[in-house]
Amino acid sequence: MSRNINLLLVDDDREIRNLIEIYARNEGYTIFHAQDGLQAIQLVEKHSIDLIILDIMMPNMDGVTACMKIRERKQMPIIILSAKNKDMDKITGLSTGADDYVTKPFNPLELIARIKSQLRRYHSFSSTTKNTDEIEIGELRIKESTHQVFVREQEIAMTRLEFMILHLLAQNRDRVFPIDQIYEAVWKEPSTQTANNTVMVHIRKIREKIEENPRQPRYIKTIWGVGYKIEACS
């Protein structure tokens, strides 16, 4: 796991970057450094980055903006590392597409453990979906090429929009998608005041079709105050 893994450390505090690098290099990771969001985006475009550690408060471009811009094109895990520790700060960070949120001061060994966990999930998902258009999660099977959904090998009829929402979540397991992001990704237009109800209605219909008990969903989980996700272990 630790061979040929490239980590990008994005923080305007050199001492924090150096501290993380000491522990990360002990795991065999290759380290790239960036002092702000702009440098981070440039490095992501030039190198094959497997995971990003991203501070929020930085000059030139903050971490929230950088995370959103990176997420427009890349799907590698992003762990926010920030001194901002209020619940709304965490919700904002996760809503921009980050996979995890760690507050400063932090335990370097805990951070390494979180890095390993995110890399396992990311590479496990990549290997299981490589060279196939099918996604399997428990008893749920999604076939992209034919827009078919099966539960316990029984085909489930879905509208185009329902399929697109389900496929978006399943293709990005463990990533929490805010309602606005789901709406813009599926409807291909800017989010509106009615987006919240529109997405919620479609999620409810999907649950009614694929869940044994829609009130206690196995697949599509609600992350209160943030959005929806499908867990890799479902």
Backbone as CSV, one residue per row, in Angstrom:
resi,resn,N_x,N_y,N_z,CA_x,CA_y,CA_z,C_x,C_y,C_z
1,MET,0.824,-1.204,0.000,0.000,0.000,0.000,0.859,1.255,0.000
2,SER,1.965,1.245,0.791,2.719,2.478,0.983,3.702,2.758,-0.136
3,ARG,3.880,1.856,-1.101,4.836,2.076,-2.168,4.222,2.936,-3.259
4,ASN,5.028,3.871,-3.755,4.627,4.710,-4.879,3.359,5.500,-4.601
5,ILE,3.162,5.885,-3.349,2.024,6.713,-2.973,2.498,8.145,-2.813
6,ASN,1.861,9.064,-3.528,2.240,10.473,-3.485,1.247,11.261,-2.633
7,LEU,1.765,11.916,-1.597,0.942,12.773,-0.751,1.274,14.231,-1.019
8,LEU,0.244,15.061,-1.037,0.429,16.505,-1.186,0.044,17.178,0.129
9,LEU,1.012,17.864,0.754,0.782,18.580,2.001,0.612,20.059,1.682
10,VAL,-0.567,20.603,2.011,-0.874,21.988,1.662,-1.125,22.769,2.945
11,ASP,-0.156,23.601,3.310,-0.257,24.382,4.546,0.780,25.498,4.470
12,ASP,0.402,26.696,4.908,1.378,27.796,4.875,2.339,27.736,6.052
13,ASP,2.153,26.774,6.959,3.064,26.579,8.087,4.062,25.482,7.737
14,ARG,5.297,25.888,7.456,6.324,24.929,7.036,6.582,23.873,8.118
15,GLU,6.540,24.271,9.388,6.819,23.324,10.466,5.798,22.194,10.503
16,ILE,4.544,22.524,10.256,3.508,21.481,10.232,3.740,20.542,9.063
17,ARG,4.076,21.087,7.902,4.355,20.240,6.746,5.536,19.322,7.023
18,ASN,6.576,19.863,7.622,7.765,19.057,7.904,7.468,17.959,8.925
19,LEU,6.630,18.278,9.914,6.264,17.274,10.918,5.523,16.113,10.266
20,ILE,4.542,16.435,9.432,3.782,15.383,8.754,4.698,14.572,7.845
21,GLU,5.615,15.261,7.168,6.519,14.570,6.243,7.367,13.530,6.959
22,ILE,7.824,13.832,8.170,8.658,12.883,8.917,7.915,11.566,9.112
23,TYR,6.660,11.668,9.544,5.876,10.455,9.791,5.456,9.788,8.480
24,ALA,5.133,10.584,7.473,4.686,10.024,6.197,5.816,9.296,5.471
25,ARG,7.021,9.851,5.533,8.155,9.191,4.883,8.491,7.861,5.560
26,ASN,8.221,7.758,6.849,8.429,6.482,7.538,7.519,5.386,6.979
27,GLU,6.423,5.793,6.355,5.508,4.837,5.721,5.857,4.585,4.255
28,GLY,6.887,5.272,3.776,7.310,5.073,2.396,6.630,5.982,1.394
29,TYR,5.872,6.976,1.872,5.168,7.879,0.962,6.127,8.917,0.366
30,THR,5.838,9.335,-0.846,6.542,10.446,-1.482,5.759,11.715,-1.196
31,ILE,6.466,12.786,-0.821,5.802,13.992,-0.338,5.997,15.171,-1.288
32,PHE,4.901,15.870,-1.554,4.935,17.140,-2.282,4.423,18.224,-1.334
33,HIS,4.991,19.430,-1.446,4.629,20.542,-0.565,3.981,21.671,-1.368
34,ALA,2.985,22.311,-0.748,2.389,23.527,-1.304,2.078,24.466,-0.149
35,GLN,2.272,25.780,-0.378,2.053,26.775,0.671,0.662,27.392,0.622
36,ASP,-0.056,27.166,-0.477,-1.407,27.717,-0.592,-2.195,26.919,-1.625
37,GLY,-3.463,27.278,-1.779,-4.332,26.550,-2.689,-3.920,26.613,-4.144
38,LEU,-3.386,27.753,-4.561,-2.961,27.898,-5.952,-1.836,26.920,-6.284
39,GLN,-0.833,26.849,-5.403,0.258,25.903,-5.615,-0.258,24.467,-5.607
40,ALA,-1.220,24.197,-4.740,-1.774,22.845,-4.655,-2.407,22.432,-5.976
41,ILE,-3.205,23.317,-6.567,-3.865,23.010,-7.840,-2.827,22.767,-8.931
42,GLN,-1.778,23.579,-8.958,-0.720,23.407,-9.958,-0.041,22.045,-9.817
43,LEU,0.238,21.634,-8.575,0.902,20.346,-8.353,-0.014,19.177,-8.702
44,VAL,-1.293,19.316,-8.428,-2.255,18.256,-8.768,-2.320,18.048,-10.273
45,GLU,-2.180,19.127,-11.019,-2.217,19.026,-12.480,-0.924,18.423,-13.037
46,LYS,0.193,18.627,-12.362,1.485,18.171,-12.878,1.847,16.753,-12.438
47,HIS,1.351,16.332,-11.274,1.778,15.056,-10.694,0.582,14.160,-10.388
48,SER,0.870,12.887,-10.257,-0.166,11.924,-9.876,-0.239,11.881,-8.352
49,ILE,-1.172,12.609,-7.803,-1.322,12.723,-6.345,-2.382,11.722,-5.868
50,ASP,-2.032,10.953,-4.837,-2.958,9.940,-4.320,-3.820,10.445,-3.179
51,LEU,-3.327,11.432,-2.430,-4.086,11.966,-1.293,-3.557,13.349,-0.959
52,ILE,-4.466,14.220,-0.497,-4.108,15.601,-0.160,-4.449,15.882,1.298
53,ILE,-3.482,16.482,2.017,-3.721,17.038,3.345,-3.831,18.541,3.161
54,LEU,-4.968,19.129,3.526,-5.265,20.494,3.097,-5.674,21.378,4.273
55,ASP,-4.913,22.442,4.503,-5.276,23.444,5.505,-6.362,24.347,4.921
56,ILE,-7.098,25.042,5.798,-8.155,25.944,5.322,-7.649,27.375,5.204
57,MET,-7.076,27.905,6.278,-6.666,29.308,6.301,-5.279,29.462,5.693
58,MET,-5.242,29.934,4.444,-3.974,30.128,3.736,-4.070,31.366,2.865
59,PRO,-2.936,31.985,2.523,-2.948,33.148,1.627,-3.202,32.734,0.176
60,ASN,-3.501,33.704,-0.635,-3.682,33.548,-2.093,-4.943,32.752,-2.455
61,MET,-5.062,31.533,-1.956,-6.290,30.756,-2.141,-6.479,29.858,-0.928
62,ASP,-7.624,29.976,-0.262,-7.870,29.193,0.947,-8.179,27.742,0.592
63,GLY,-8.190,26.884,1.627,-8.385,25.457,1.407,-9.759,25.086,0.905
64,VAL,-10.792,25.803,1.349,-12.151,25.505,0.903,-12.276,25.709,-0.609
65,THR,-11.781,26.849,-1.083,-11.830,27.133,-2.523,-10.999,26.119,-3.303
66,ALA,-9.809,25.813,-2.786,-8.938,24.847,-3.462,-9.598,23.475,-3.546
67,CYS,-10.230,23.062,-2.457,-10.897,21.755,-2.444,-11.990,21.693,-3.510
68,MET,-12.785,22.740,-3.607,-13.868,22.767,-4.594,-13.317,22.705,-6.016
69,LYS,-12.234,23.429,-6.266,-11.662,23.442,-7.610,-11.022,22.087,-7.953
70,ILE,-10.359,21.482,-6.984,-9.754,20.172,-7.226,-10.835,19.129,-7.492
71,ARG,-11.935,19.214,-6.750,-13.021,18.247,-6.900,-13.722,18.338,-8.259
72,GLU,-13.549,19.453,-8.959,-14.152,19.573,-10.286,-13.558,18.577,-11.267
73,ARG,-12.307,18.121,-10.995,-11.624,17.244,-11.948,-11.012,15.999,-11.321
74,LYS,-10.769,16.008,-10.010,-10.052,14.907,-9.382,-10.879,14.288,-8.259
75,GLN,-10.618,12.977,-8.011,-11.374,12.259,-6.996,-10.506,11.644,-5.905
76,MET,-9.232,11.993,-5.839,-8.385,11.441,-4.775,-8.878,11.907,-3.418
77,PRO,-8.602,11.144,-2.338,-9.031,11.564,-1.005,-8.409,12.891,-0.596
78,ILE,-9.206,13.704,0.102,-8.745,14.974,0.644,-9.077,15.012,2.126
79,ILE,-8.052,15.214,2.958,-8.237,15.342,4.398,-7.948,16.787,4.782
80,ILE,-8.945,17.457,5.323,-8.732,18.831,5.779,-8.089,18.795,7.169
81,LEU,-7.043,19.600,7.329,-6.330,19.712,8.603,-6.374,21.181,8.997
82,SER,-7.171,21.512,10.022,-7.421,22.921,10.290,-7.543,23.203,11.782
83,ALA,-7.191,24.421,12.162,-7.374,24.876,13.540,-8.822,25.263,13.808
84,LYS,-9.622,25.387,12.766,-11.036,25.730,12.927,-11.787,24.474,13.345
85,ASN,-12.307,24.465,14.561,-12.845,23.226,15.114,-14.332,23.258,15.446
86,LYS,-15.049,24.275,14.998,-16.487,24.325,15.236,-17.205,23.386,14.267
87,ASP,-18.397,22.935,14.677,-19.153,21.989,13.858,-19.426,22.544,12.465
88,MET,-19.766,23.832,12.378,-20.068,24.411,11.068,-18.839,24.444,10.177
89,ASP,-17.658,24.621,10.780,-16.423,24.586,9.995,-16.235,23.198,9.382
90,LYS,-16.493,22.178,10.200,-16.344,20.803,9.716,-17.369,20.508,8.620
91,ILE,-18.601,20.946,8.830,-19.655,20.714,7.837,-19.299,21.406,6.528
92,THR,-18.800,22.643,6.631,-18.402,23.373,5.419,-17.291,22.640,4.682
93,GLY,-16.295,22.178,5.426,-15.183,21.464,4.804,-15.632,20.201,4.100
94,LEU,-16.472,19.417,4.769,-16.955,18.175,4.165,-17.879,18.458,2.990
95,SER,-18.618,19.557,3.064,-19.548,19.897,1.988,-18.836,20.269,0.699
96,THR,-17.595,20.720,0.805,-16.853,21.101,-0.402,-16.253,19.902,-1.126
97,GLY,-16.378,18.718,-0.507,-15.867,17.518,-1.163,-14.755,16.813,-0.426
98,ALA,-14.372,17.320,0.752,-13.335,16.650,1.543,-13.860,15.324,2.080
99,ASP,-12.954,14.381,2.308,-13.329,13.054,2.785,-13.203,12.918,4.298
100,ASP,-12.398,13.778,4.920,-12.197,13.698,6.354,-11.771,15.069,6.854
101,TYR,-11.912,15.284,8.175,-11.597,16.586,8.763,-10.886,16.339,10.086
102,VAL,-9.657,16.831,10.200,-8.849,16.660,11.408,-8.515,18.051,11.940
103,THR,-8.689,18.239,13.254,-8.435,19.556,13.836,-7.040,19.635,14.449
104,LYS,-6.479,20.839,14.421,-5.201,21.118,15.063,-5.452,21.567,16.507
105,PRO,-4.596,21.215,17.457,-3.419,20.347,17.314,-3.839,18.900,17.088
106,PHE,-2.982,18.138,16.417,-3.342,16.784,16.030,-2.246,15.804,16.442
107,ASN,-2.627,14.554,16.525,-1.679,13.480,16.796,-1.180,12.950,15.447
108,PRO,0.107,13.079,15.140,0.613,12.636,13.842,0.305,11.168,13.534
109,LEU,0.341,10.316,14.555,0.069,8.898,14.334,-1.395,8.679,13.967
110,GLU,-2.288,9.467,14.570,-3.709,9.373,14.201,-3.912,9.844,12.761
111,LEU,-3.219,10.908,12.389,-3.330,11.403,11.012,-2.848,10.352,10.025
112,ILE,-1.738,9.679,10.318,-1.236,8.626,9.441,-2.264,7.502,9.326
113,ALA,-2.906,7.162,10.440,-3.931,6.113,10.412,-5.100,6.523,9.520
114,ARG,-5.489,7.781,9.589,-6.577,8.266,8.735,-6.158,8.267,7.259
115,ILE,-4.903,8.624,7.009,-4.391,8.586,5.634,-4.477,7.168,5.080
116,LYS,-4.013,6.199,5.864,-4.047,4.805,5.423,-5.474,4.342,5.160
117,SER,-6.393,4.739,6.035,-7.794,4.345,5.870,-8.378,4.904,4.583
118,GLN,-8.123,6.179,4.312,-8.638,6.797,3.090,-8.031,6.170,1.837
119,LEU,-6.732,5.861,1.889,-6.078,5.248,0.736,-6.617,3.850,0.482
120,ARG,-6.878,3.088,1.549,-7.451,1.746,1.380,-8.799,1.819,0.681
121,ARG,-9.641,2.736,1.142,-10.972,2.874,0.539,-10.871,3.283,-0.928
122,TYR,-9.996,4.262,-1.182,-9.874,4.802,-2.545,-9.339,3.768,-3.520
123,HIS,-8.260,3.082,-3.152,-7.653,2.117,-4.059,-8.472,0.835,-4.156
124,SER,-9.169,0.473,-3.083,-10.057,-0.684,-3.134,-11.188,-0.428,-4.098
125,PHE,-11.771,0.769,-4.038,-12.854,1.111,-4.952,-12.350,1.178,-6.384
126,SER,-11.170,1.777,-6.603,-10.623,1.894,-7.951,-10.371,0.527,-8.567
127,SER,-9.856,-0.422,-7.779,-9.536,-1.745,-8.315,-10.775,-2.552,-8.621
128,THR,-11.841,-2.365,-7.826,-13.051,-3.148,-8.064,-13.864,-2.611,-9.229
129,THR,-13.671,-1.327,-9.590,-14.443,-0.764,-10.689,-13.643,-0.650,-11.976
130,LYS,-12.379,-0.984,-11.942,-11.537,-0.851,-13.133,-11.981,-1.835,-14.215
131,ASN,-12.050,-1.367,-15.453,-12.382,-2.194,-16.618,-13.761,-2.837,-16.506
132,THR,-14.671,-2.200,-15.814,-16.037,-2.713,-15.762,-16.991,-1.555,-15.599
133,ASP,-18.193,-1.730,-16.120,-19.183,-0.668,-15.957,-20.182,-1.045,-14.883
134,GLU,-19.880,-2.069,-14.088,-20.767,-2.507,-13.027,-20.215,-2.137,-11.650
135,ILE,-21.103,-1.707,-10.786,-20.774,-1.412,-9.398,-21.620,-2.323,-8.526
136,GLU,-20.969,-3.014,-7.600,-21.684,-3.894,-6.686,-21.458,-3.426,-5.255
137,ILE,-22.560,-3.240,-4.532,-22.516,-2.857,-3.123,-23.515,-3.752,-2.401
138,GLY,-23.015,-4.718,-1.661,-23.920,-5.657,-1.024,-24.748,-6.384,-2.067
139,GLU,-26.060,-6.318,-1.923,-26.968,-6.973,-2.870,-27.439,-6.031,-3.966
140,LEU,-26.845,-4.850,-4.010,-27.183,-3.858,-5.026,-26.166,-3.904,-6.157
141,ARG,-26.658,-3.969,-7.393,-25.770,-3.985,-8.563,-26.259,-2.941,-9.563
142,ILE,-25.316,-2.098,-10.013,-25.627,-1.009,-10.929,-24.808,-1.177,-12.193
143,LYS,-25.466,-1.200,-13.331,-24.788,-1.348,-14.623,-24.943,-0.051,-15.413
144,GLU,-23.814,0.637,-15.586,-23.853,1.974,-16.188,-24.232,1.939,-17.663
145,SER,-23.675,1.003,-18.423,-23.866,1.003,-19.878,-25.324,0.824,-20.291
146,THR,-26.086,0.107,-19.481,-27.488,-0.153,-19.825,-28.471,0.551,-18.892
147,HIS,-27.934,1.325,-17.951,-28.776,2.028,-16.970,-29.720,1.060,-16.253
148,GLN,-29.158,-0.068,-15.811,-29.952,-1.057,-15.088,-29.519,-1.117,-13.624
149,VAL,-30.493,-1.366,-12.772,-30.240,-1.529,-11.344,-30.876,-2.835,-10.890
150,PHE,-30.107,-3.617,-10.111,-30.602,-4.892,-9.615,-30.439,-4.937,-8.097
151,VAL,-31.435,-5.479,-7.421,-31.350,-5.759,-5.995,-31.681,-7.234,-5.812
152,ARG,-30.728,-7.980,-5.247,-30.852,-9.452,-5.130,-31.194,-10.067,-6.484
153,GLU,-30.518,-9.527,-7.533,-30.643,-10.003,-8.919,-32.015,-9.747,-9.531
154,GLN,-32.845,-8.966,-8.859,-34.129,-8.572,-9.440,-34.003,-7.151,-9.973
155,GLU,-34.324,-6.969,-11.249,-34.173,-5.645,-11.852,-35.186,-4.661,-11.285
156,ILE,-34.697,-3.451,-10.994,-35.515,-2.393,-10.430,-35.679,-1.292,-11.471
157,ALA,-36.909,-0.945,-11.774,-37.173,0.113,-12.752,-36.882,1.471,-12.143
158,MET,-36.091,2.275,-12.856,-35.741,3.602,-12.372,-35.837,4.623,-13.491
159,THR,-36.186,5.849,-13.117,-36.148,6.931,-14.085,-34.697,7.305,-14.350
160,ARG,-34.478,8.112,-15.381,-33.111,8.526,-15.718,-32.477,9.308,-14.573
161,LEU,-33.230,10.216,-13.970,-32.684,11.035,-12.895,-32.409,10.204,-11.649
162,GLU,-33.286,9.261,-11.332,-33.048,8.385,-10.186,-31.780,7.575,-10.382
163,PHE,-31.602,7.054,-11.594,-30.394,6.269,-11.875,-29.150,7.134,-11.739
164,MET,-29.203,8.350,-12.255,-28.031,9.220,-12.220,-27.639,9.573,-10.789
165,ILE,-28.616,9.804,-9.921,-28.318,10.099,-8.518,-27.685,8.888,-7.851
166,LEU,-28.301,7.719,-8.045,-27.785,6.500,-7.432,-26.377,6.190,-7.926
167,HIS,-26.155,6.325,-9.214,-24.844,6.021,-9.784,-23.791,7.008,-9.273
168,LEU,-24.149,8.287,-9.159,-23.221,9.292,-8.644,-22.757,8.928,-7.243
169,LEU,-23.686,8.565,-6.365,-23.331,8.225,-4.990,-22.539,6.919,-4.928
170,ALA,-22.963,5.922,-5.716,-22.297,4.616,-5.683,-20.894,4.681,-6.252
171,GLN,-20.687,5.529,-7.242,-19.380,5.652,-7.879,-18.390,6.387,-6.979
172,ASN,-18.889,7.071,-5.976,-18.040,7.845,-5.061,-18.332,7.442,-3.617
173,ARG,-18.264,6.141,-3.368,-18.608,5.632,-2.050,-17.794,6.298,-0.947
174,ASP,-18.470,6.571,0.163,-17.916,7.215,1.362,-17.757,8.727,1.212
175,ARG,-17.990,9.253,0.032,-17.939,10.705,-0.128,-19.337,11.274,0.102
176,VAL,-19.418,12.303,0.945,-20.695,12.948,1.239,-20.964,14.026,0.189
177,PHE,-22.138,13.925,-0.455,-22.511,14.910,-1.455,-23.591,15.835,-0.898
178,PRO,-23.315,17.148,-0.793,-24.369,18.097,-0.437,-25.463,18.092,-1.494
179,ILE,-26.659,18.475,-1.097,-27.797,18.460,-2.020,-27.526,19.327,-3.246
180,ASP,-26.914,20.496,-3.037,-26.639,21.390,-4.171,-25.733,20.711,-5.193
181,GLN,-24.716,19.963,-4.715,-23.805,19.277,-5.638,-24.522,18.171,-6.400
182,ILE,-25.395,17.436,-5.717,-26.161,16.394,-6.397,-27.020,17.011,-7.489
183,TYR,-27.694,18.081,-7.154,-28.590,18.735,-8.121,-27.807,19.214,-9.347
184,GLU,-26.691,19.896,-9.111,-25.926,20.449,-10.237,-25.289,19.353,-11.079
185,ALA,-24.877,18.238,-10.444,-24.258,17.142,-11.187,-25.271,16.381,-12.030
186,VAL,-26.484,16.240,-11.527,-27.496,15.424,-12.206,-28.357,16.260,-13.147
187,TRP,-28.809,17.406,-12.681,-29.685,18.239,-13.516,-28.896,19.122,-14.476
188,LYS,-27.578,19.228,-14.268,-26.691,19.986,-15.157,-27.082,21.464,-15.248
189,GLU,-27.467,22.023,-14.114,-27.791,23.442,-14.061,-27.542,23.945,-12.644
190,PRO,-27.375,25.262,-12.465,-27.117,25.788,-11.127,-28.240,25.442,-10.162
191,SER,-27.877,25.248,-8.898,-28.866,24.916,-7.882,-29.844,26.070,-7.689
192,THR,-31.092,25.740,-7.390,-32.138,26.735,-7.185,-32.737,26.569,-5.787
193,GLN,-33.687,27.418,-5.459,-34.335,27.344,-4.154,-35.132,26.044,-3.997
194,THR,-35.549,25.467,-5.098,-36.346,24.235,-5.043,-35.482,22.976,-5.113
195,ALA,-34.155,23.139,-5.237,-33.267,21.986,-5.397,-33.349,21.038,-4.207
196,ASN,-33.444,21.597,-3.005,-33.470,20.768,-1.806,-34.643,19.782,-1.841
197,ASN,-35.850,20.298,-2.085,-37.023,19.421,-2.134,-36.967,18.460,-3.310
198,THR,-36.459,18.939,-4.441,-36.384,18.097,-5.635,-35.497,16.881,-5.397
199,VAL,-34.306,17.111,-4.839,-33.380,16.008,-4.582,-33.936,15.087,-3.501
200,MET,-34.515,15.649,-2.441,-35.062,14.842,-1.358,-36.165,13.907,-1.856
201,VAL,-36.999,14.406,-2.748,-38.072,13.574,-3.301,-37.494,12.409,-4.097
202,HIS,-36.480,12.685,-4.895,-35.869,11.617,-5.694,-35.146,10.599,-4.804
203,ILE,-34.470,11.076,-3.774,-33.808,10.155,-2.839,-34.853,9.254,-2.178
204,ARG,-35.972,9.828,-1.788,-37.033,9.025,-1.157,-37.541,7.948,-2.100
205,LYS,-37.724,8.301,-3.365,-38.212,7.328,-4.346,-37.188,6.217,-4.585
206,ILE,-35.911,6.594,-4.633,-34.856,5.583,-4.819,-34.849,4.622,-3.644
207,ARG,-34.941,5.165,-2.430,-34.955,4.311,-1.239,-36.149,3.354,-1.251
208,GLU,-37.289,3.845,-1.680,-38.475,2.992,-1.733,-38.284,1.828,-2.696
209,LYS,-37.420,2.013,-3.684,-37.204,0.978,-4.695,-36.104,-0.012,-4.312
210,ILE,-35.055,0.443,-3.608,-33.899,-0.435,-3.383,-33.746,-0.890,-1.933
211,GLU,-34.425,-0.220,-1.004,-34.249,-0.550,0.407,-35.348,-1.481,0.903
212,GLU,-34.995,-2.430,1.738,-36.005,-3.260,2.384,-36.843,-2.424,3.338
213,ASN,-36.181,-1.529,4.053,-36.874,-0.615,4.953,-36.381,0.802,4.675
214,PRO,-37.112,1.578,3.877,-36.652,2.930,3.518,-36.425,3.839,4.720
215,ARG,-37.087,3.542,5.859,-36.913,4.368,7.047,-35.592,4.064,7.760
216,GLN,-35.037,2.906,7.478,-33.721,2.529,8.012,-32.852,2.060,6.852
217,PRO,-32.444,2.979,6.011,-31.755,2.625,4.759,-30.409,1.948,4.980
218,ARG,-30.162,0.938,4.190,-28.871,0.244,4.221,-27.883,0.913,3.290
219,TYR,-28.373,1.456,2.187,-27.479,1.971,1.153,-27.295,3.482,1.219
220,ILE,-28.317,4.247,0.940,-28.172,5.702,0.902,-28.361,6.260,2.304
221,LYS,-27.285,6.791,2.873,-27.298,7.314,4.236,-27.409,8.839,4.211
222,THR,-28.207,9.363,5.135,-28.321,10.807,5.315,-27.284,11.276,6.326
223,ILE,-26.485,12.252,5.947,-25.543,12.893,6.861,-26.157,14.236,7.216
224,TRP,-26.769,14.303,8.381,-27.584,15.451,8.744,-26.783,16.745,8.697
225,GLY,-27.371,17.735,8.029,-26.728,19.026,7.890,-25.704,19.098,6.779
226,VAL,-25.443,17.946,6.115,-24.434,17.921,5.048,-25.040,17.430,3.740
227,GLY,-25.487,16.176,3.694,-26.028,15.643,2.445,-26.228,14.143,2.522
228,TYR,-25.837,13.435,1.435,-26.060,11.996,1.340,-24.783,11.289,0.901
229,LYS,-24.695,10.006,1.255,-23.587,9.193,0.801,-23.987,7.729,0.788
230,ILE,-23.214,6.915,0.060,-23.304,5.468,0.119,-21.986,4.971,0.708
231,GLU,-22.075,4.148,1.739,-20.878,3.672,2.408,-20.273,2.491,1.671
232,ALA,-18.936,2.426,1.656,-18.244,1.362,0.952,-18.522,-0.002,1.550
233,CYS,-18.821,-0.046,2.843,-19.008,-1.330,3.512,-20.448,-1.807,3.484
234,SER,-21.324,-1.089,2.784,-22.735,-1.483,2.789,-22.921,-2.874,2.232
